[in-house]
Amino acid sequence: MVALDVHEDMQRLADSGVVAVMRGADADTIIDVADALHEGGVTAYEITADNPDAMDLIREVSASFSDREAIVGAGTVLDAPTANAAIQAGAEFVVGPNFDEGVVETCNRYGTLVAPGIMTPTEATDAYSAGADLVKVFPASSLGPGHLKSMKGPLPQIPMMPTGGVGLDNAADYIEAGAVVVGAGGALMDGEAIENGDFEAITETAREFSTVIDDARDN
């Protein structure tokens, strides 16, 4: 399903508070994981394109939720052909670790939310000027919440999503620094819990993330 309203999809992404970065997702468990996250209040799922089954998984997860119940996208998108494949598979947003003009152009053409990866103010403004809807500050752990806050000072118009090293201990700091949403992988979805079929643990962690972010937004 191609995105119909970028602004609405941006709001849905923000409403989730967290984008679950589902790197290395397995077809046998991905629906259980997505359901567990959803129960905990996390409703945005990023399936990374470096998974050989990524496009099938995007279709599968998208089909498992009713319309607008969750938002499913593609991550680690490095080039325009991959962006196009993801959109045709039903991705409602596209995320990259870097800024590639072709990816942004492709997403703009199809009305799909796009978040290229950046680290510096120059990269942020270049990506936003090219048509990015938000930017992924990556890897966030390298410079921390203070870096994001410093960029938001002169660039308040650019929505930012820190990813890479975001956990329960610092998610609030990123929100308070100006992040519209955060991306989290291993800190949100424990590999051992998934392997053991302990999806209740995934739900509990998702609930904790949601609470931390809600509280930070209320401050």
N, C-alpha and C positions, 0 to 999 in steps of 0.2 A: 504493500500500500504506500503510495507516494504521499508525502506530507501535504496537507491542504492549507495550513495556516501556520507560517513560521512563528508568528507572534504567540499564537496559542500553544505551539509546541515548546517555545521558550518558557512560557509560564508553567507548563506541565513539568518541564525539567527542573525549574526552580522549586516547584511545589514538592517534588520528591526530596529535595534537600541534598541527596546523595545520588550520584550516578554510580551504579555498581559495575565495575570494570571486570567483566567475566572472561579473563584471559585463560586459555587452556580449558575452556568449558567442554564437558563431556556430554554427548547426546543422551546418555542413559540417565543423567542426573540433572541436566540443565533446567527442566521444567520444575522439578522438585525444589531446586535452589531458587528459581524465580518466584515460585509460589511462596516459599519461606520468606524471601525478602519482602514480597508484597504484603504479607501478613504483618511484617514488622514496620511497614510504612514506607519502604523504599520501592519506588515504582518506576525507576528509570534504569534500563539495562543496556550496557554497552558490550557487545560481543565483538571481540577483536578479530580483525581480518587475517591475522597470521595463523589462525586456526584453519586447517584445510576444509573443514566442514562449516565455515562461518556463515555462508549464505543460506545453507539449509537450516542452520540453527536460528538465524534471524527469522526465517519464515515460520519455523516451529514455535518459537517463543511468541512471536506476534500473533499467531493463530490461537494461542492458548489463553489469550485475554480478550475480553470484549472491547469494542471500540472505545478508545480514550480511557480505558481502565489502567493502562500502563503505556510507557513510551519505550520503544526498542530501537537501538541504533547500532552503528558499526564503529569500531575503534581501530587504531593502528592502520589508518587508511593513508597510504603514501602517494597514490597517483590517481588520476582521473578515471582510468578504466575500472579500478577497484571501487571508487566512489559510485560510479554508474551501476556496477553490479550489485552493490549493497542497496542502492536506492530501488533498483528493480526487484530485489528480494524483499523489500518492505521496510528498509531502514528509515526511521523518521528523523534521525539525526546522524551526522557523520563527524568523527573526531580523528585528528591526526596528531602524532608526536611532534610534527613540524608544520611549517607553513608552505603549502604548495598551491600556487595560483590555479593550476588546473583542477585541483580538488574543489577549491572554493567556487570556481566558475561553473563546474558541473553541478554542484549542489544548488547554486543560485538559479541555474537553468531549470531545475526540477522543483524549486520551491522547498528545498530540504534544509533544515537547520544544520549549520556547519561550524565546527569549533577547531580551528587549526592550533597546533602547539606553538607556544612562544615562550621566551624567557625575558626579553628586554623590552623597554618602551618602544624602541624603533621597530622591533618585530611586531609588537602589538598594534601599533598604528598602521604599519604596512598591511597586516592581515585584515584589520578592520576596514581600511580604505579599499581593499580589494573585494570586500563584500562579506567578510566573516560576521556571523551573528553574535558570537562570543569567542573568547580565546581560552585555550587550555594552557594554564601556567604550569610548565613541565620542564624538569622535575621539580616540584614544589619543595621537596625536602632539601634541595641544594642551598636555598637561600632563606626559606622560611616565611612565615606570615608577614614579617616586617617588610620584605621585598614587595609582596603584593600590595601592602598598604602604601608603600612609597610610590608604586606605579599608579595606584588609584587616585592619588593626590592630583596629578596633572591630567589624568585620563579617566575621569569619573564616568564618561559616556560609554566606556568599553566594558561590557560584562565579562567577568573573569571566573574561570573554573580551575582552581588548583588541583593538581593530580600528581600522585607519586609521593608516597610517604605520609599521606593523610590518614590519621587514625583517631580513635576516641579521645586521645590525649591532646590533640591539637586542632580538631575540626572546628571547635568553637572559635579558636584564635583566627582561623582563616575567614570564617563568616564575619567576625567582628572587624577584620581588616578590610572587608568589602567584597568578598566572594559572593556571587549570586547562587552558587551551588558548588559542591566539592565532588571530586571523583575518588573512589576508594576500591581497592581490590582485595588483597590478602587480609587487610585489617577488618574487612567487612565479611568476607567469606573464608572461613578457616578450612584449609584443605583437608585436614584430618577429620573434621566434623563431617564434611561432605563424603569422604571415603567411608566413614562409619555409618552413614545414613542418619546422622544426628541433625536433622533439618530444624529441629526446635532450637538448637544452639544458633543457627543462622538467623532465625527469626528474632531471637533475643538480642543478638548483636545489632541487627537492623533497627530494632526498637530503641536500643541505647543510642545509636547514631541519630535517629530521628529526634529523640528527646534532647540530646546535646545541641543539635542544630536549631530546634525550635526555641530552646531556652536562650541561645545566643542571639537569635533574631528578635526576641522579646526585650533584650537588654538595651 
